[in-house]
Amino acid sequence: MRLPDRHGATGGMAIHVDGACGELAAYKALGQPWNPTVNTFKAPGGDGGPWEVRTRSRHEWDLLVRPGDPDGRPMIHVTASSTGHQVHGWLWTSEAKDPQWLQNYGGRPPAYFVPSSSLHPLAALAR
């Protein structure tokens, strides 16, 4: 669709490929079948299930949640590197929108950056 990247992101198609790989890693960790979708963005079930997967490109980076992300959805935090993917855990969007985590990094719009140590274990979501 040639839509522009949002929130000041750069990287084009590589960002989307990384995101899809993160979704696959999360589904494997949950023991669930992955039914990938295209161009569903933030639609309920847009990541193929009742949650949203957020993939970051460094293992030490936090879960990224935007102020406009809808409350009531579990956000799964996945990181990627040349050594593979790591699924860190999850948090409800409403929990992630805590003022203590609101940051404005790199001149981009403010967002919530939740440390992995504050996430729920993935096993709690799989129940």
N, C-alpha and C positions, 0 to 999 in steps of 0.2 A: 504494500500500500504506500510505501515511501513516505511514511509519516515521520516528522522530526522527533528526535529524542526529547524527552521531557526533563524538567527540573535541572537544566544545565548539563545534562549528561552528554558525553561524547563516546564514540566507540562503535556506533552503527550496529550492524548485524551481529558482531561478536558478543555484545551485551545480551542479545536475545538467545544466542546459542548457549552462553554460560547459564542463563536463567533456565532454559529447558533442561540442561544437564543437572542443575540443582534440583529441579522438580523431580526428575528421575531418581536422584539420590535420596530425596525425602521419601518418595513412595517405596523405594526398596527398603529403607530403614523402618518404615511402618508396616512392611509386609503387605502392601496394597498394590493392586494392578494400576498401572499408569495409563490414563487415556488422554493423551495430549490434545490440546486445542490450539487454534490459531486465531488471533485477533479478538479474543474475548476480554482482554484487559481486566477490569476489576469486577466483571460480572460474577454473581455468586456461582461458585463451582468453576470459575474461569481457569484455575490451575488443574482442573480435572477432579476436584474433590471439594469438601466443605471448608478447606483452608487455603491460605495463600502462602506461597513459598517465596522467600526473599534470598537471593544468592548474592554474596559479596565476593570480591576477587582476592581477598587476603584472609587467612585464617584468624588473624588477630583483630579484624574489624568487627564492629558491633552490628546487631540487627538494626536495620533501617526501616523506620515507619514514618510515613508522611502524615501531616495533620489532616489531610483530606481522605485518608484511608478509612473505610467504613468500620465502625465499632461492631463488636459481636462476631469477629472472625479470628480464628487462630492464625497467627503468623509464625511460620516455621523458618528458622534461621539456618542457612546453609552457606558454607564458604568453600571456595575452590582455589586450587593452586596446581602447579605442574605435578604434584605428588598425589592429587586426587581431591575428593570432596569430603567435607566433614559436616555432619548434621549436629548442631549444637543444642537444639531444644526449641521451645515455642513459647508464645505469650499472646494473650488476647490483645487486640488492638487497643481497647480501652485501658488496659494495664500499661501498655507501652507508652501511652500518651501522658506520661508523668512529667511535669515541668522540669524535674531534675535532669532529664535526659535530652531536653530540647537544646539543640546546637545549630550554629550557622557555620558550617565548614566550607572553606574554599570559595566564599562569596556566593554559594548556592542558596536557594531558599531554605529557611529553617526546617529541621526535621528532628525526629526522636531517634537517638542512637543508644540502644539498650545493650549493655554488656552481657556477654554469654553467661556470666555468673548469676545473672538475675532471671534467667529463663527457666521455665518448667522443663523437667526431663521429657524426652519424646515419648517414653513409655506411658506417661499420664494422658497423652493425646490418643494413643492407640487403643485405649480401653473402650 
